């Protein structure tokens, strides 16, 4: 098994997920070269369980999330997380992708160190 074939359970690893940035376009790479084709929108997210930040690439059609400075709880549809190794930083990282993303109506989210 290759390192990048390892699957990660999102709920167990991250708990609730909140978006903490506006999305940015990400482009398709073919044979390691960037193309002009948009492959999805990437959002910076934070875990309420371990406070790690990571990017989520959303490849399907969705209404862009309008980040206004406060973390936005989200639900990922068709999400998948994999480990990969960043040889430049010499450390493992996580790659999260989803078919769609939806804001969760504001409610109190339980966090590892309190509530929001």
N, C-alpha and C positions, 0 to 999 in steps of 0.2 A: 504494500500500500504506500502510495506517495503522500507526502506531508499535506499537499493541497487537496487530497481526497478525504481528509478528516472533516466530518460534519459536526456542527456545533448546535446544541439545543438553545435557541434564542431565549425562551422563557426562563429556563434554569440558569443560564449564564448572565443575562442582563436584567431580568425582572421587567419592569415597565420601561419603555423607550420614549425619550422626548427629543424632539427636533430643536436644535439651538442655532440654526442659521437659515438664511434663504438658500434655495437650491441653486446649483450651478450646472450648466450643461457639461456632460462628459461625452467624449468622442470615441468612436469605434476604432480599435487598433487591429490591424491585420499584419501578421508576421512581424510584430513588434513596432510597426510604423503607424503613426496617427493618421486617420483619414479625416475627411471633412464631414462625415456622417455622424450626426448626434446619436449616441447610443442610450442616452437616458439623462436623468437629473440626479445629482448627488446632493445629499443633505448631511450636515454634521449632526450627530446625535449623541446623547448621553444616556448611560444606564442608571436607573434609580437603585440598582442593587449594589454595584461596585464602583460607580462614578467614573467608569472608563468612557472616553469619547472615541467615536469611530464614525466612518462614513457609511451611509446607506445609498446604494445606487438603485433608483427606481426606473425600470425599463419600460413599463406599460404606460398607457394613457391615464392621466390623473390631473386633478385640479392642483396647480402648484400651491404649496403651503406658504402663506404669507407670515413670515417671522417678524414679530414686532418688538423683540427684545426680551420676552419672557419665554421660558421653555414651553413647548407645545407637546402634550402627550399625544402619541400616535399609535395607530394599529397598522401593522404590515400585513398585506395580503400576498400569499405565495412567496413568503420570505425563505431565504436560504442563507446560511452562514458557513464559511469555510475558513480554515487556517491557511496561511501562506507565509513564506519566509522572505523577509526583506534582506537581501544580501548586502545592500549598502549600509543599512543600520545594524546589520548582524543580529536581527531579532525576529521572532514570529509575530505576525499581525493577523487580524481578522478581516475578512471581506464579507460584507452583508449586501445582498441584493433582494429586491422584491418586485413583484409584478405591479403592485399599486400600494399607495399609502393614504391613510385617512386620519384626520385629526379626531381625537376622542373628545367628546363634549367635556368641558371643564368639570372636574370632580376632584375630590381629595385622593391623591395617589400615595399609597404607603411607600415609604422610602426606607432604606437601610438605617438612616440616621434621623428619622423624623417624618414629617408630612409637609406637603405644600398645599 
